[in-house]
Amino acid sequence: MEELLARDIMTRKVITINKDAAVGELAELLIKNKICGVPVVDSNGKLVGMATEADIIVKESNLPFPLSFSFAFLESYESYTKTTKDYLKTRIEDIMTRKIKIVNEDMPVSKVVNMMINNNINRLPVLDKSNKLVGIITREDIIASMIKKGKKQEKANK
């Protein structure tokens, strides 16, 4: 049986976000689509990074938040709320991961899996020969391909 390639298992309908969008837009996009991260593109559609829930949370964790409830809490809560509102207006470009791993559509799935495991990555953008974003591979795509392969092998053995 011929080895599967990235193009065989990738999700072709890639949800992206522009680098100039706000963190609040990213959060809504992730929640609406029940996903954890998206490729970030520039105005020409060129891949420039990845933005994930972790990127949002890590930056958010630096905001001041009161640890105990008191009058001081009420005063600082108002400050925290304003700070959070400001943070949600932050551009994606300011929180995204710039140094990302990518795969090309001709890469064998076994190499994709190794790249994900060795780098603790949950999703990988897939580029074609002209470096255009053509897909994304998530751990879910890997698992789905394993199930599909197992079913084919089961049918072949009958």
N, C-alpha and C positions, 0 to 999 in steps of 0.2 A: 504494500500500500504506500503510495506516494505521500511524503510529508506535507502537512498543511503549511501554508504561508500566511503571513500577517493579513494579506488581503482577503483570505478565505474566512477569517473569523472576526475581522474588525467591524465595528459599528460605523456605517457609512454616513448616517445622518448625525453629524457632529454638532453639538450645541457649543457655541463659543461665546465669548464676551470681548468687547473692545477694551483696549487698555485704558481708554479715557472714561470708561463707565465708572460709576460709584460703587463702593463696597455694599451699600444698601441694595443696589440693583443685582449684584452678584449673589447676595444672600437670598433674595427673592427668587432668582433664577434657579439656584440650587434646590431650594425648598419646593418650588413649583414642579420641577422635573424629577424630584427624588434622586438626585445625584450628589456626589461629594466634591466634584471638581470639574473644571472646564479649561480647555485651551484658551489662551488670551491672544488676540490678534490685533494688528494695527489697522489703520483705515484702509489699507490695501488688501487686507485679509491674510497678511503674512504672520505666521506663528512667532510670537515674541516671548511666550512664557506660559505658565500654568497658574491657576488660582484655585485654591481648595478651601474647604471648611477650616482646615488647620491653619491656613494663612490668615483667615479672618479671626480665629480664636486667639492665635498667638499674639497678634497685634492688639486685639481687644483686651487681652490679659494685662496689658500695661496701663490700662485706664485705672484711675483711682476709684476704689470702691470701699465703703466703710465696712469694718469687720463686726461692729456691734451696734445694736439699736439704742439710740439716745437722741437728744436734741442735736448733737453733733452729726448724727446720722441724717437727720432731716435736712440739715444745711448742706452736708456733703452729697446727699442723694440728688438734690437739685443740680449741683455741680456735675455729678456723675452723668445724669440724664442729658445735660447740655453737651458734655464731652462725648457721650455716645452718639448723640445726634450729629455732632461735627465729624466723628469718626466714620459714620455711615456715608458721609459725603466724600470721603477720601477716594482718590482715584485708584483703580485696580493696579495700575502701573507701580504704585507705591507699596503695595503689599504682595504682589505676585512673586512667584519663584521664577527667576530668569534663567538660571542654569538648569536646563531640563534634559532628560534623556528622550530620544526620539527613535523610532524604527522606520525602516522603509517597507513598502508594501510587499517586497520580495523576500523579506527576512523569514526564515523558517520559524514556526511557532515555538519550537523547542528553545531557540535562542531568545525569543521574546520572553518566554517564561523565566529563563535563567536571568535575564536582565531585570525583570520585575522582582524576583526573589533576592538576587544579590544586591540590589539597590533599595530594597524595601519600598517599591513603587506600586501604587494601586492602579494607575492608568498611564498609558503611553500614547502620545499622538503618532499617527502614521502619515508619512509623507511619500509622495510619488517621486519619480526621477527628477522632476523640475522643482522639488522642494515645496510643493503645494500640499496643504493639509487635506488629506482625502479620507481620513478615518481616525478612530480612536479604539484602543484595545484596553478593556478593563479586566479585572480578575473575574468578573461575571462572564465575560466573553470567553475566557480561558475555560472556565468550568462548563459552560454550555457546549464548547467544542469537544470537551472530554466526554460528556454525556452522549453527544451525537456520534462520536467515534466508537464509543462502547456499543451503542445500538447497532451500528453498521457491522461491527465485528460479530455481534450476537447473531444478526441475520445471516452473515456469511457462514457461520458455523452450523446453521440448521440445514 
